[in-house]
Structure formats: C-alpha cells, structure tokens
Amino acid sequence: MTDTQKYPIPTAEREDVEESLGLLWRQRELGFTEGNQLRNALAAAGSPDGFDRLVRHGFIKEELGQVWLTPTGEELACDVTRRLRLAERLLTDVLSLDRNAVDPNACVLEHTISAEVTESICTLLGHPGECPHGHPIPPGACCRNNEAQLSPIVSSLSRLEAGDSGRVAYLQIKDHPELHRLLAMGVIPGAPIHLHQTFPAFVVEVGETQLALESAIAARIFVRRTGRGGGAFGRNRPKFRRLSPFLWRWIPSHDRWWFLTWKPPAFWWNWTELLKSVW
C-alpha cells in the first residue's frame, strides 16, 4: 500500500476461479477433458460448484461431453499455472523451503504476485522449464524474448563460464537415460559443483570426482551460483589440465564419463602436451 494507491487483494471468488482453472489445466495435461471427469475432479478438490461457475463466467464451454477452455479461460489458466509453478521453484531453489511447506505457500503466492513480479522471478531463476514436481512451466514473454535484465541466481550449467562454482539446484532430465548415471556420480541437488572448462566438453568437479559432460546434458543441469573460482571445495588441488579437442574427438562418447575420473600415469600428460603442440 502507498499514500496514493491501494493494490486490491484478490477476492475469495477470484481465488476459487483461479484454483479451478489451474486444476482444469493440470487435468488437460493428464489427458482428461470429459465433462464428468472434470466435474468430479473439481468436486473432489472442494469446489462442487466450480464447473458451473467457470461456465457462467465464460471461461469454459462444454460440447458433446468435451470441455474446452475459451480464449479468456485459456489465458487465465495458463497465467495462474505459470505463477504457481514459478512460485514453487522460487521457494525451493532460492529460499530452500522444506518440501512440505512449498505447496501451501506457493498456493498463496500464485494469487498475489503481479505480472511484473512473475517475469522478474522467471528471469531470476533462469527461465526454468519445469516445476519441482516435474510439470512444465508455461513460457512467458520474458522466456520468448530471452530477456536477461537480472542476473539469474539459478541457471543451466551450459550457461556458466569456466571457473564458476555453485551447488546443483535440480536436474531437468526426466526419464533421460543419463539421469541414473549422473546421480550415481554424485550430481544430486545440493552437491557443490565447479566448472573447469566448457570446450570441447563441459568438465566439472563434483566432490572428489571430475566428469566430462555433453552440452545437451549440461543444459539440463541447473546450478545455484555461489561465485567464481575454485571455492572452498576447489582449494589446494592441482591445476586442472584442459583436455585437447583433438583427443576428445577420438574418445567414444560412452567412455567420456569416466575418462577424467581415471588417474593417469605422469607420462600421459607429457604425451597430451606433445600432441596439443603438434595439432
């Protein structure tokens, strides 16, 4: 509130409408579009009159047993879903709130944050594609325009520079064959990570392990940056030697994971330096 203007708090009816539209959006993602299914889903969520209210306000229409969002309903449902899932990411990645406290607080925030705040949160988080539950976050204007007026706190590993340090925020590798291998290597949320180089591969240090990652994998690992340089977990370690692009091309992709974790004999680096000087 200011001396000249008051910003209204959403009414209970408005919140109910947004909750109902958000639920219908999620049901559509799951493939449920029949009228009876959606009526039952709204009733189970504590809004037995929610379906009729949405029809009355012109947010949805039902034809031949199928329910469709009107253009106005589509816009509002997309907006409220985006606000909710960005709020969940903010509470999880930046505020490190307990998982049990994320959902109820995000449900409060989704009805109060403005469009400007929503765009700023999205930019701050590096335009995330999924919420902590793995559900897609609808892109906004900032995502489409790729605006970066704020320096993101959380960004993908592929957007960091060599020498950056941070902690793994989350992995966006749902059902990806490399996910289990990453977890086994210690790339888990909260793990400290240091980026040594970005070409020809993303070479990172996680705990006591050094890994070489393809760019497609690095783009799906999101990191909360804590600074540049080795950091506390990178001190008093031998200087990292950059891997020759020539050698990298000759290493089979399925062997690149463990290549940098192998401790080579001293003469190995003499050969690589020789080859680098030749090529």
SULQUIPE-V887740 format. One record per backbone hydrogen bond with DSSP energy under -0.5 kcal/mol. NH is the residue of the N-H (numbers start at 1). CO is the residue of the C=O. If there is no record, write none. Layout:
# SULQUIPE-V887740
nh = [NH;NH]
co = [CO;CO]
This chain:
# SULQUIPE-V887740
nh = [2;8;15;16;17;18;19;20;21;22;23;24;25;26;27;28;29;30;31;32;33;35;38;39;40;41;42;43;44;45;46;47;50;53;54;55;56;57;58;59;60;61;63;66;67;68;70;74;75;76;77;78;79;80;81;82;83;84;85;86;87;88;89;90;91;92;93;94;94;95;97;101;102;102;103;105;106;107;108;109;110;111;112;113;118;119;120;121;122;123;124;125;126;127;131;134;137;138;144;145;146;147;152;153;154;155;157;157;158;159;160;163;164;165;166;167;168;169;170;172;173;176;179;182;183;184;185;186;187;188;190;191;193;194;195;196;196;197;202;203;203;204;204;205;206;206;207;207;209;211;213;213;217;218;219;220;221;222;222;223;224;225;225;226;227;229;234;235;237;242;248;249;250;250;251;252;255;256;256;259;260;261;262;262;264;268;269;269;270;271;272;273;274;275;276;277;278;279]
co = [5;6;11;12;13;14;15;16;17;18;19;20;21;22;23;24;25;26;28;27;31;65;34;35;36;37;38;39;40;41;43;42;47;49;50;51;52;53;55;54;54;68;66;63;33;61;59;70;71;72;73;74;75;76;77;78;79;80;81;82;83;84;85;86;87;88;89;89;90;90;91;98;98;99;99;101;102;103;104;105;106;108;109;109;114;115;116;117;118;119;120;121;123;122;135;131;129;136;140;141;142;142;150;124;124;223;218;221;218;156;157;195;161;227;193;224;191;222;222;220;171;173;176;178;179;180;181;183;182;186;168;188;166;205;164;194;203;203;213;197;201;202;211;194;204;209;192;205;206;204;202;211;214;214;215;217;218;170;220;155;167;153;223;165;165;163;231;232;234;240;244;245;246;247;248;250;252;252;253;255;256;258;258;259;262;265;265;266;266;267;268;269;270;271;272;273;274;275]
